[in-house]
Amino acid sequence: MKIAFFETNQSDQDYLSRMLAGHELFFSTEPLTEKNSSQAGTYEIISVFIYSAINRAVIDKLKSVRLIATRSTGFDHIDAAFCQEKNITVSNVPHYGENTVAEHTFALILALSRNVHKSYARGLKEDFSIDGLMGFDLKDKTLGVIGTGHIGLHVIRIAKGFGMHVIAYDTYHDIFLSEILHYKYAPLDQVLSQSDIVTLHVPYNEHTHHLINRKNIKNIKKGALLINTARGGIVDNEALIEALDDHTLSGAGIDVLEGEELIKEENQCLRENCGGDAVRQNKQNRDLLSRDNVVFTPHIGFYSEEALRRILDTTLQNITRFTLGKIENPIVPS
Ligand code: NAI
């Protein structure tokens, strides 16, 4: 079969070439965009990561494509409903990283709770003073977990190891697990108002767009931390900036940002005179990242050696099963 992989590095390419010997393969380090989608359209299977925006215009050009295998859990970068209309199957990697992303969530929490980032910055300047570096214990604090799926549940397990109390918000309540793991479900506003740290683990879609917004961010317990390792669009950037400015939030740990793809493309954006929205989002993101109570990582929650291997292996399984006429890990449009 003809299979094209986008957003791959040399090590991915070597592994995939070995495992898919006998197929006609194409590799690109770049995302799939409208510009290169005509060429991609001649392949039967394409595999992408999250910076390929598979919208209607792109899908229209994927004439021969029958499977899009995204090497991610989230699939908000793909118009799955339109793929379904065009009879293109979309598969994802549902379970590669619950521990990986949950561990990264705690990397952000601990950086903020113990001022690791500020200490590191001082150390680089040979400043070993401890003024202003007093942190706080996680033990006996309340963690608010929004989204108790694979990642959220692993976050709860780790939180319990730290001796934290956990309250959670989810549209689906798993009463059995909540009893075993000792956490309680509560309405969103209650989770926001009672938690010392709020952490987001819902998928991004039309229902979760700006789930944390100007209206409800004001209900957050004064001085709480907000952690986002899910997707940028779940939090309204303007609301986040305001909440940091008026000290509703004492800090934020951010692995994902609304408009993060625009930061990577900022120079291109300046050259091509992007629309006002992109310029505004870049400005907001620069404002957020320049604050010393914001710890930022560039969407690396998934990025561990073990998780990457699991991602590639599940993607290979999705692809090889498809070549045998079977559909593995299909996503259902929301
Ligand atoms: P999951 O599907 O196992 O869990 C999602 C949970 O959110 C479910 O329990 C679901 O009932 C709940 N939910 C869905 N819509 C909701 C709504 N409107 N309100 C309240 N609850 C809602 O997903 P998983 O594996 O835990 O991943 C969560 C998200 O984390 C992914 O969708 C992805 O966007 C993000 N992610 C980020 C990574 C990173 O590198 N930073 C890596 C992997 C995933």
Residues whose N, C-alpha, C, O or C-beta is under 5 A from the ligand:
A	BS01	NAI	T73 G74 P94 V101 G147 T148 G149 H150 I151 G152 Y169 D170 T171 Y172 H201 V202 P203 Y204 H207 T208 T229 A230 R231 D255 H299 I300 G301 F302
